[in-house]
Amino acid sequence: MLQKLLGALAISAAAVCCSSANASVVYNLNFDNSAGTVVEGTGVLTLNLANVSDAYGLNTSNTSIFTSVVTGDIHSHGGFNLTPANISQFQIQTSLPSDPPAGHIYTLTVAQTVPPNNDAAGILILDLFTQTWQIHGLNNSTIDDGKLIVTGPSLGTAAAPGATPLPAALPLFATGLGALGFLGWRRKRRALATA
């Protein structure tokens, strides 16, 4: 009975571990220099969509679809973590399944909100457009820009570039497998002892 219970526990843990219930649709971002020859940084655009197919044929400015833009360091200006509260404009248009690659981004605008006091030193604002990125500084001046390369969509979770999140159910799954292995070893030992 206990073995069946642990087996069911391990199966359910594996299902939770591999399920996409909390997954989102992500696009990978490459921030290249103006000539498009040097990668200045990377990032992830995350959309509030449950399936990759939901990203096909989008044409919306509804910010509820936008989850975040998380980047690593972009050309020594630091990283950015934009949520819906940080953006003033959002627009996305993607290709249909009949127009491959499905989900390819034709139009993208993610404009970060300008802080109320735009005269403070060190202001850095990230704006993304269809094929370009810009970083603005004091008085909204453009201090850096380049080519934006967007690839995707794929199913994943929002995470900083380079970070590999541990699935929450993985320790539970490992415990269930360990318990099953122990029970199998104990049963085999008993069978040998009675033989």
N, C-alpha and C positions, 0 to 999 in steps of 0.2 A: 504493500500500500504506500509506504513511504517512498519507495523507488518511483512509483507512478506519479506521485505528487511532485517529487523533485524533477522528474522528466517533464511534466507539464510546466513547471516553473521555468526550466531552462528554455523550453520552446517559446513560452510567452516572453521571456526576457530577450530572446533572439528576435522575435517579431517586433518588440518595442525598439530594440537597438537598430534594426534595419528599416523601420517604418519611416514614412515621410510626412507624418501628421503635423510636425512642427517645422517642416522644411519650407524653404522659400525658393523663388527663382532668382538665380544670380547671374550677373554678367561680370567678366573679368575686365579690368581697365589697365591699359598701359599708357603712362604719361610719357610721351616721347618729346625730344627737342623739336624746335621749329622745322628742322630739316627732316625729321622722322628717322634719324639714324642712331640716336642714343636714347635708351630708356632712362627717364629721369625719376621714375617711381611706378608703383603698381597700386591697385586698389580693387574694390569689389562694390558693384552696384547691386543692391538687394531689393527685390520687388515683393510685395505682399500677395503672392500667387501660390496656389497649392501644387500646381502641375506645370511642367514645362510647356505643355500644349496651351495653357492659359496665356502664354506670352506671345502666341501667334496672332497676328492681325490686330495688335493694339493700336489705338489712335485716341489718346486721352491726355488730359491735363489734370485729371483727378488725383490729388495728392495722397488719397487713401491707398493708392496702389504703390506708393513709394515708401520703402522701409528705411533704407540708409545708404549712404556712401561712406565707406571706411577705406582709408588709404594709409600706406606707409609714408615714409619721408619722401617728399616730392622736391627734388633738386635743392636739398638743404633748407627747405622752408618749413619742415616739420610735417606731421601727419594731420589728417582731417577726419572727423567723425560727424557727418551730417545726418540729422534725423528730420522728419517733417517739420519740426518746430524751427529748424535752421534755414529753411528754404523759402524764397519768395515766389519762385516760379518753377513749374515742373511741366514737361511735355515729353511724351514718348510716342513714337510710331514705329511699328515693326512689321515685318513681312508675313504674309499668309503661308500656310503649308503648300499652296499651289505655286508659290513664288520662292523657291529655295534660294539660300538657306532659310528655312522657316524660323521666325523669331528674330531674324537679323534686324538690328536697329537702323532705321532710315533717318529718324529725327530724334534728338535727345537734347533737352534743356534742363539743367539742374542749376538754378541760380541761388546762391547763398544769400541770406538776408544781410543787408548792410547794418552793422551795429548802429544804435542811435547816436552815439558819439563817434563820428568817423574821423576825428582829429587826434585820436589817441595813437601814441607811437606803437609800432609793431602790429598794426591791424593786418590780418591776412584773411582774405576771402577767396574761396574756391568756386569758380563757375565752370560748368561743363556744357559743351555744345556738341553738335553732331560729330564733328571731327576735330575739335580743338578744345583745349583747356586754358584757363587763365587764372592767375593768382593776383589779387589786388591788394594794395597796401594803403598807405596814408592818403586820405582824400579820394579813395577809390581808384587810385592810379594803378595801371597794369604794370606789375613789377616782373612778371614772368609769364610765359605762355608756351604753347607747343601743340603738337599733334596728339589727338586722343584716339587710341585704337581700342575698340570694344569687341570682345568675343563672348559667345554664349548663344542662347541661354543654357543653363544647366540647373539641376536641383541641388540645393545645398543649404547652408546656414550662413548667417552674417557673422563674419569673423575678421579680425585684423589680418592683413597679409602676413604669411609666415606662421600664423597660429593654427594649430591642429586641435580642434576641440575633441574631448573624449566623450563618446556617447554615454548618456546618463545610465543606460541599462547595461553597459559593458561589465562593470564589477559584479552585478547580479547574475549575468550570464555566465561569467567565469566561475562564480561560486556554485551555481547549479551544475556545471560540467564537472567541477572538482568533486562535488558530493556524489554524482553518478559514478565517477571513476572509483571513488573509495568504496561505494556499495558493491560494485562489480568485483573489485579486488577482494573484499571481505567474503563475498559469496563463493568465489573461486577457492579461497583459503579454506573455508568450511568444507567444501566438497572434497578437497584433497585430504583433510583431516579425517573425514568419515570413511574414506576409501580404504 
